[in-house]
């Protein structure tokens, strides 16, 4: 075999047989180059000398020694033919020192180049580093000349003990948890209230599953588990859970718009309904002769609670998506829920095994778990900051703006809002006492009064009794998507067929100003035509709204409110001004 010409690879860098070709390091900012002329004075046996030809020239055995770079000495364990054993050994002895010398020479050369460049830019060391950003994690990368690439800054100094350390393992587990349980880019990709909500929801999910396991065990005891009644239990479970549950969902879906307006209150109601259903199932062993009735009521309650929870969950997740990443926030929320359910089922099974068929212990355990469940629900709702405007939140924002000239923060308005509109005393107060209090008592009272007196979607025939009033209202609100008047102490908003959520929000701002005129300026309602005349109550308020509505929207948006419309459930009444019904030919 003739002379061999092969590229020599040292630490991942290819050295060409040509001594004139330079070595380039493209990742270095000054395009660092090593000229390989310096290697001309060194001889490489693998590059310039003939290597063992695989044994004697006349030996062509079946072991294919012609491809063996060290001849038969390597193949036969050092006992090759007498003619080439010394030559192969000599080639190996030359190869090893040459390889070591080349490696040392390259390391020295790169070290000298690195030292020279670092001394040149001594005052700007951070310029050589690159930061890799992945979500909230930042990793520093530095150039490695021996690998011709950027590497993690701490990788070269990491030892085996540090890699296996407890801190390293904890960091890896935490990163894996964040990857699977939190949206990408957390915490910047979600709003500030997302984490507290998720934590409390996780705990309540565990408590809910424990209650479910205890209730299921009670149901099975009630129907006589272990007495051949399992097929009957399966049939009854299907009828109660699926059949009656479907019916309850269909009936409750008619209230879907209410879930958008007051999602917190409806969600708390769903939690109460779910716990009530669990409580009924817990009582079935005590009243086995009423098993069908109690089971049917509990199945309907659990199905209705599931519908409300699924509906309101979308409202919450949409508010958490700070970067419009709705799908990801929902997916991570489902993952968190699955973890809570798994933990809750395991704890529930363990608790059920200890309780057995003891009714007093079962009820006591259920009461404690239910209390934990409801407390965590309350804390989770306390963490939510809804940024959309429903009638109460919009009235409070507008009333505070009219009194102080500034829109109130999202957090304070949410803390002040009652969970149930009919129970204004039932509110969730924030535990943070250090926040700046800017809501005045006058604005709070105004919001409650306005929500009580507001009637969206009123019928025109109910608020207008004569032609003169109708003409005055249509002339005043000709360019608006609504007609506002006061009738019987109510602020009646008649919506046109083309009315949008933005028009409803604008009408509520005018209602807030009318209430302000009534309380602070003493301007009360007289007659509809007089109020629509120049200088009248409705004319003054509409003129103010047309001038200030964009300003209050801008100020509200600056503090975090979503002002693209009003989230409300108006009555299904609309008018179409100027519409004449076509006559039917006789």
C-alpha positions in Angstrom: 0.0 0.0 0.0 1.3 3.5 -0.9 1.7 6.5 1.3 -1.4 7.3 3.3 -2.8 10.9 3.3 -5.6 11.4 5.8 -7.0 14.4 7.7 -6.0 14.5 11.4 -8.8 15.4 13.9 -7.8 16.9 17.2 -10.6 17.7 19.6 -13.1 18.1 16.9 -10.9 20.4 14.6 -9.9 19.0 11.3 -6.3 19.5 10.2 -5.8 19.2 6.4 -2.7 17.5 5.1 -1.9 20.8 3.3 0.4 22.8 5.6 -0.8 26.1 4.0 -4.4 25.9 5.0 -5.2 28.1 8.0 -7.6 27.2 10.9 -10.6 29.5 11.2 -12.7 30.0 14.3 -15.9 31.7 13.0 -17.5 32.2 16.4 -14.7 34.4 17.6 -15.6 38.1 17.1 -12.2 38.9 15.5 -12.3 35.9 13.1 -9.3 34.3 15.0 -7.0 32.3 12.6 -4.2 29.9 13.3 -1.7 29.6 10.5 -0.7 26.0 10.1 2.7 26.9 8.6 4.0 26.5 12.2 3.4 22.7 11.8 5.7 22.4 8.8 8.7 21.6 11.0 7.0 18.7 12.7 6.8 15.4 11.0 3.6 13.3 11.3 4.1 9.6 10.6 0.5 9.2 9.7 0.7 12.0 7.1 4.1 11.4 5.4 5.4 8.0 6.2 4.3 4.6 4.9 2.5 2.6 7.5 2.6 -1.1 7.9 1.1 -2.8 4.9 -0.9 -5.4 6.8 1.8 -8.1 7.1 4.3 -9.4 4.4 3.6 -8.2 0.9 2.8 -11.7 -0.2 0.4 -12.5 2.5 -3.2 -12.0 1.5 -5.2 -13.8 4.2 -8.9 -13.8 4.9 -8.6 -11.3 7.8 -8.3 -8.4 5.4 -5.2 -7.0 7.1 -4.8 -4.6 4.2 -7.2 -2.2 6.0 -5.4 -2.5 9.3 -3.3 0.7 9.9 -1.0 -1.1 12.4 -0.3 -4.2 10.4 -0.4 -7.8 11.7 1.2 -6.8 14.9 -2.1 -5.2 16.0 -4.3 -8.0 14.5 -2.4 -11.0 16.0 -1.8 -9.5 19.4 1.8 -8.4 18.8 3.0 -11.6 17.4 2.8 -10.8 13.7 5.3 -11.8 11.0 9.0 -11.3 11.7 9.5 -9.2 8.7 7.3 -6.2 9.7 6.9 -6.5 13.5 9.7 -4.0 14.2 8.4 -1.6 11.6 4.9 -1.6 13.0 6.1 -1.0 16.5 8.3 1.8 15.2 5.2 3.4 13.5 3.2 3.2 16.6 5.9 4.7 18.8 6.2 7.6 16.4 2.4 8.1 16.1 1.7 8.5 19.9 4.3 11.2 20.6 3.4 13.1 17.5 -0.3 13.1 18.5 0.5 14.3 22.0 2.8 17.0 20.6 0.3 18.3 18.1 -2.4 18.4 20.8 -0.1 20.4 23.2 1.0 22.7 20.5 -2.6 23.5 19.5 -3.7 24.1 23.1 -0.7 26.4 23.7 -1.5 28.3 20.5 -5.2 28.8 21.3 -4.3 29.8 24.9 -1.9 32.5 23.7 -4.5 33.8 21.2 -7.1 33.8 23.9 -4.9 35.7 26.4 -3.9 38.2 23.7 -7.5 39.0 22.8 -8.8 39.1 26.4 -6.0 41.6 27.3 -6.9 43.7 24.3 -10.5 44.0 25.4 -10.0 43.8 29.1 -12.5 46.5 29.9 -15.2 44.9 27.8 -15.2 41.2 29.0 -19.0 40.8 28.9 -19.0 41.5 25.2 -17.5 38.1 24.5 -20.4 36.3 26.3 -23.7 35.4 24.8 -26.9 34.9 26.9 -29.4 32.2 25.9 -32.9 33.0 27.1 -35.6 30.4 27.4 -38.6 31.7 29.2 -37.4 33.0 32.6 -34.2 31.0 32.5 -31.0 32.7 31.3 -27.8 30.8 30.5 -24.4 32.4 29.9 -22.5 31.1 26.9 -18.8 31.7 26.2 -16.6 30.8 23.1 -14.6 27.6 23.3 -11.8 27.7 20.7 -10.9 24.0 21.0 -14.5 23.1 20.0 -15.1 26.0 17.7 -18.4 26.8 19.4 -20.1 28.5 22.3 -20.5 26.4 25.5 -22.2 27.0 28.8 -19.9 29.2 31.0 -19.9 26.8 33.9 -19.5 23.6 31.9 -15.7 23.7 31.7 -15.4 24.0 35.5 -18.1 21.5 36.4 -17.0 18.5 38.2 -18.8 15.1 38.7 -19.7 16.0 42.2 -21.4 19.2 41.2 -23.3 17.5 38.5 -24.7 15.0 41.0 -25.2 17.5 43.8 -28.6 18.0 45.4 -28.9 21.6 44.2 -28.3 20.5 40.6 -30.9 17.8 40.9 -33.4 20.3 42.5 -32.8 22.8 39.7 -33.5 20.1 37.1 -36.7 19.0 38.8 -37.9 22.5 39.2 -37.2 23.3 35.5 -39.1 20.2 34.5 -42.0 21.1 36.7 -42.1 24.6 35.3 -42.0 23.2 31.7 -45.0 20.9 32.2 -47.1 22.9 34.7 -46.6 26.5 33.8 -47.1 28.4 30.5 -43.9 29.1 28.5 -42.3 32.3 29.4 -43.7 32.3 33.0 -44.1 34.7 34.7 -44.0 37.2 31.9 -46.5 35.4 29.7 -49.3 35.5 32.3 -50.8 38.1 34.6 -49.6 38.7 38.2 -52.6 36.9 39.8 -52.2 33.6 37.9 -49.7 32.0 40.3 -51.8 32.5 43.5 -54.9 31.3 41.8 -53.2 28.2 40.5 -51.7 27.3 43.9 -55.0 27.6 45.7 -56.9 25.7 43.0 -54.4 22.9 43.2 -55.0 22.4 46.9 -58.8 22.6 46.5 -58.6 20.1 43.7 -56.9 17.6 46.1 -59.7 18.2 48.7 -62.4 17.8 46.1 -61.1 14.4 45.0 -60.9 13.2 48.6 -64.5 14.1 49.1 -65.4 12.3 45.8 -63.7 9.1 47.0 -65.5 9.2 50.4 -68.8 9.9 48.7 -68.3 7.0 46.2 -67.5 4.6 49.1 -70.6 5.7 50.9 -72.7 5.0 47.8 -71.3 1.6 47.4 -72.0 0.8 51.0 -75.5 2.0 50.7 -76.4 -0.3 47.8 -74.8 -3.3 49.5 -71.3 -3.8 48.2 -70.2 -7.4 48.4 -73.7 -8.8 48.2 -73.9 -9.3 44.5 -75.3 -5.8 43.8 -72.3 -4.5 41.8 -74.1 -4.8 38.4 -77.1 -3.0 39.8 -74.8 -0.3 41.2 -73.3 0.2 37.7 -76.7 0.5 36.1 -78.0 2.9 38.7 -74.8 5.0 38.5 -75.2 5.4 34.8 -78.8 6.5 35.0 -78.2 8.9 37.8 -74.9 10.4 36.7 -75.4 10.5 32.9 -79.1 10.5 32.3 -80.2 13.0 34.9 -76.9 14.8 34.7 -77.5 15.5 31.0 -80.9 16.9 31.8 -79.5 19.3 34.4 -76.8 20.5 32.1 -79.3 21.3 29.3 -81.5 23.3 31.7 -78.6 25.2 33.2 -77.0 26.1 29.9 -79.8 28.8 29.4 -78.0 30.8 32.1 -74.7 30.9 30.2 -74.5 34.6 29.8 -74.8 35.1 33.5 -71.6 33.1 33.9 -69.8 35.8 31.9 -71.2 38.7 33.9 -70.4 37.3 37.4 -68.0 34.3 37.0 -66.7 34.5 40.6 -70.1 34.2 42.2 -71.3 31.4 39.9 -68.0 29.5 40.4 -68.5 29.7 44.2 -72.1 28.6 43.8 -70.9 25.6 41.7 -68.4 24.7 44.5 -71.2 24.8 47.1 -73.4 22.7 44.8 -70.7 20.2 44.3 -70.1 19.8 48.1 -73.8 19.6 48.7 -74.0 16.7 46.2 -71.1 15.0 47.9 -72.9 15.5 51.2 -76.0 13.9 49.9 -74.1 10.9 48.7 -72.4 10.6 52.1 -75.9 10.3 53.7 -77.1 7.4 51.5 -75.9 4.7 53.9 -78.1 6.2 56.6 -81.1 6.3 54.3 -80.7 3.3 52.0 -84.4 3.1 51.2 -84.1 6.7 49.6 -81.1 5.8 47.6 -82.6 6.4 44.2 -84.0 9.9 45.1 -80.8 11.0 47.0 -78.5 9.7 44.2 -80.6 11.4 41.5 -80.4 14.8 43.3 -76.7 14.4 43.9 -76.0 13.4 40.3 -77.9 16.4 39.0 -76.0 18.7 41.3 -72.6 17.4 40.4 -73.4 17.7 36.6 -74.7 21.3 37.0 -71.6 22.1 39.1 -69.3 20.7 36.4 -71.0 22.8 33.7 -70.6 26.0 35.7 -67.0 25.2 36.5 -66.1 24.6 32.9 -67.8 27.8 31.7 -66.3 30.1 34.3 -62.9 28.5 34.0 -62.6 29.9 30.5 -63.3 33.4 31.7 -60.5 33.2 34.3 -58.0 31.7 31.9 -58.7 34.3 29.3 -57.8 37.0 31.8 -54.6 35.2 32.7 -53.3 35.1 29.1 -51.2 38.3 29.1 -49.7 37.4 25.7 -52.9 36.1 24.1 -51.7 32.6 24.8 -55.2 31.3 25.7 -54.7 27.7 24.6 -51.4 27.2 26.5 -52.8 28.7 29.7 -55.8 26.3 29.5 -53.5 23.3 28.7 -51.3 24.0 31.7 -54.3 24.5 33.9 -55.6 21.1 32.9 -52.2 19.6 33.7 -52.3 21.2 37.1 -55.8 19.8 37.7 -54.7 16.3 36.7 -51.9 16.4 39.3 -54.2 17.6 42.0 -56.8 14.9 41.1 -54.2 12.2 41.2 -52.9 13.3 44.6 -56.4 13.7 45.9 -57.5 10.2 44.8 -54.5 8.6 46.5 -55.1 10.4 49.7 -58.8 9.7 49.5 -58.3 6.0 49.0 -55.9 5.9 52.0 -58.4 7.8 54.2 -61.3 5.6 53.1 -59.3 2.5 54.0 -58.8 3.8 57.5 -62.4 4.9 57.9 -64.1 1.8 56.6 -67.8 1.7 57.2 -67.8 3.9 60.2 -70.4 6.6 59.5 -69.4 9.1 62.2 -65.7 9.1 61.1 -66.7 9.4 57.5 -68.9 12.5 58.2 -66.2 14.1 60.4 -63.6 13.6 57.7 -65.9 14.9 55.0 -66.6 18.0 57.0 -62.9 18.8 57.5 -62.1 18.2 53.8 -65.1 20.3 52.7 -64.0 23.2 54.8 -60.5 23.0 53.3 -62.0 22.8 49.8 -64.2 25.9 50.3 -61.5 27.9 52.0 -59.1 27.3 49.1 -61.8 28.3 46.6 -62.3 31.6 48.4 -58.6 32.3 48.4 -58.3 31.4 44.7 -61.1 33.8 43.8 -59.5 36.5 46.0 -56.4 36.2 43.8 -58.3 36.7 40.5 -58.3 40.2 39.0 -61.0 40.4 36.3 -60.2 43.1 33.8 -63.4 43.2 31.9 -66.2 45.5 32.8 -69.6 44.2 33.9 -72.3 46.6 35.2 -71.0 46.8 38.8 -67.3 47.1 37.9 -68.0 49.7 35.2 -70.3 51.7 37.5 -67.6 51.7 40.2 -64.9 52.8 37.7 -67.0 55.5 36.2 -68.2 56.8 39.6 -64.7 57.0 40.9 -63.6 58.8 37.7 -66.3 61.4 38.1 -65.5 62.0 41.7 -61.7 62.0 41.7 -60.8 62.3 38.0 -58.9 59.0 37.8 -59.7 55.4 37.1 -59.3 53.1 40.0 -56.9 50.1 39.9 -58.1 46.6 38.9 -57.2 45.0 42.2 -59.2 47.3 44.4 -62.3 47.1 42.3 -62.2 43.3 42.3 -61.8 43.3 46.0 -64.8 45.5 46.4 -67.1 43.6 44.0 -69.6 41.3 45.7 -69.6 37.7 44.7 -73.4 37.6 44.4 -75.1 40.8 43.1 -78.1 40.3 45.3 -75.8 40.0 48.4 -73.7 43.2 48.3 -72.4 42.5 51.8 -70.8 39.2 50.8 -67.4 40.4 49.4 -63.9 39.0 49.3 -61.5 41.4 50.9 -57.8 41.3 50.0 -55.4 40.2 52.7 -52.9 42.9 51.5 -53.5 45.8 53.8 -50.6 47.9 52.5 -52.2 48.7 49.1 -53.2 52.3 48.4 -56.8 52.8 49.1 -58.3 55.1 46.4 -62.0 54.0 46.3 -64.2 56.5 48.0 -67.3 55.5 49.9 -69.4 57.7 47.6 -68.2 55.7 44.6 -69.0 52.4 46.2 -72.5 53.5 47.2 -73.1 54.9 43.7 -72.0 51.6 42.1 -74.5 49.6 44.2 -77.3 52.0 43.5 -76.7 52.2 39.8 -76.5 48.5 39.3 -79.8 48.2 41.2 -81.6 50.8 39.1 -80.1 49.9 35.7 -82.3 48.2 33.2 -80.6 47.2 29.9 -82.8 46.3 27.0 -86.0 48.0 28.1 -89.0 48.0 25.9 -89.7 51.4 24.3 -93.5 51.0 24.8 -92.9 50.7 28.5 -90.9 53.9 28.9 -92.6 56.2 26.4 -96.2 57.1 26.7 -96.8 59.9 24.1 -95.6 61.0 20.7 -93.8 64.1 22.0 -91.5 62.2 24.3 -90.8 59.6 21.6 -89.9 62.4 19.1 -87.6 64.1 21.6 -85.8 60.9 22.5 -85.2 59.8 18.9 -83.9 63.3 18.0 -81.5 63.4 20.9 -80.1 59.9 20.4 -80.2 59.9 16.6 -76.4 59.2 16.3 -76.2 56.8 19.3 -76.8 53.0 19.5 -79.1 53.4 22.4 -81.8 55.6 24.0 -81.6 56.4 27.7 -84.4 57.8 29.9 -85.6 57.5 33.4 -88.9 55.8 34.2 -90.3 54.8 37.5 -86.9 55.4 39.3 -85.1 53.1 36.9 -82.4 54.0 34.4 -84.0 52.5 31.3 -81.7 51.8 28.3 -83.5 51.0 25.1 -81.1 49.3 22.7 -81.2 49.8 19.0 -80.9 46.8 16.7 -77.3 47.9 15.7 -76.2 48.3 19.4 -72.8 46.9 20.3 -71.2 46.2 23.7 -69.4 49.5 23.2 -72.7 51.3 23.0 -73.9 49.6 26.3 -70.7 50.7 28.0 -71.2 54.3 26.8 -74.8 54.2 28.0 -73.6 53.1 31.5 -71.2 56.0 31.6 -74.1 58.4 30.9 -76.1 56.6 33.6 -73.2 57.2 36.0 -73.1 60.9 35.1 -76.9 61.2 35.5 -76.6 59.7 39.0 -73.7 62.2 39.7 -75.9 65.1 38.6 -78.7 63.8 40.8 -76.6 63.4 44.0 -74.1 66.3 43.6 -75.9 69.0 41.6 -79.5 68.3 42.6 -80.7 67.9 39.0 -83.5 65.4 39.0 -85.7 64.0 36.3 -88.8 66.0 35.3 -90.5 65.1 32.0 -88.9 63.2 29.1 -89.4 66.0 26.6 -88.0 68.7 29.0 -85.0 66.6 29.9 -84.2 66.2 26.2 -84.5 69.9 25.4 -81.3 72.1 25.5 -80.2 72.5 29.0 -82.2 69.5 30.1 -80.9 66.7 32.2 -80.5 64.1 29.4 -79.1 66.7 26.9 -76.4 67.8 29.4 -75.4 64.3 30.3 -75.2 63.2 26.7 -73.1 66.2 25.7 -70.7 65.4 28.5 -70.5 61.7 27.6 -69.7 62.5 24.0 -66.8 64.7 25.1 -65.4 62.6 27.9 -66.1 59.0 27.0 -62.8 58.5 25.0 -60.9 60.1 27.9 -62.3 57.8 30.6 -61.7 54.8 28.3 -58.0 55.8 27.8 -57.5 56.3 31.5 -59.1 53.0 32.4 -57.0 51.2 29.8 -53.9 52.7 31.2 -54.5 51.0 34.6 -55.3 47.6 33.1 -59.0 47.6 32.3 -60.4 46.1 29.1 -62.7 48.8 27.6 -63.8 47.2 24.4 -67.4 46.8 25.6 -69.7 46.0 28.5 -70.1 42.3 29.7 -73.8 42.2 30.5 -77.0 40.3 29.8 -79.5 42.8 28.6 -83.2 42.0 28.0 -83.9 40.7 24.5 -85.6 43.8 23.3 -84.4 45.9 20.4 -85.8 48.7 18.2 -85.2 49.7 14.6 -85.7 53.4 14.1 -87.2 54.5 10.7 -88.4 51.0 9.9 -91.8 50.8 8.3 -93.5 47.4 8.0 -94.4 46.7 4.4 -98.1 46.7 3.8 -99.8 43.5 2.6 -101.6 43.8 -0.7 -105.3 43.1 -0.4 
